[in-house]
Amino acid sequence: MAGGKCRGTKLKLFSGKQARLNRLIMKLLKSSKTPLTKFEIYKIINGMKGCRHFA
C-alpha cells in the first residue's frame, strides 16, 4: 500500500461561531504548566482585553 502524507482531520471544534474562543482555550491549555479548571479559564479570558464578550 502506498501511503500519502496525512493531512489530518478537520475538527468541528475549530469551525463555526465559537472557533475563536476554542482556539484561545486550546492555546491557554497548551501554554499552562498545570491543568486549569473551567473557572480558572473563565477568569483568564474574562481578564483579557477584547475577549470579555466570550465569557
N, C-alpha and C positions, 0 to 999 in steps of 0.2 A: 504494500500500500504506500502510495506516495502522499506524504502529508505536507500541506502548505503551512504557512505561518498562521498562528491563531490570532484572530483579530479581536478576541474577547466577546463578551456577551453584553448587549445593550440592556442596561438595567432600567426598570421603570422608576427607580429611586431618583435618577437624575433627569427626569423629564416632567414637564408639566409646571403648574404654578409654584410648587414648593421646591423646585430644583435649587434655587439659590440658598435657601435655608438648609437643605440637606447637604449641599457641598460644604457650607460653613460648619455644620455639626461634624461632618467627617474630618475636616481639617483640624477642628478642636480636639477630637478624639485621637487623631494621629499624633498631634504635637504634645499631647499631655503625657507626662511621665507616669501618672497614676490614673486608674479608672475614674471617670466622672459620673455623678448621679444626674438624673434628669433635672433636678433643681439647680445643681451647680452649672450645668449647661445653660439653663434658662437665665441665671444671674449673669453669666459671662456675655451672652447675646444681648440681654437687656441693657447691659452697661456699655455696649459698643455704640459708637455714634453712627447713625444711619441704618441701624438694624432693629430699632425699637418696635417697628410695626410688625415684626415677625412674632414676637413673644406676647 
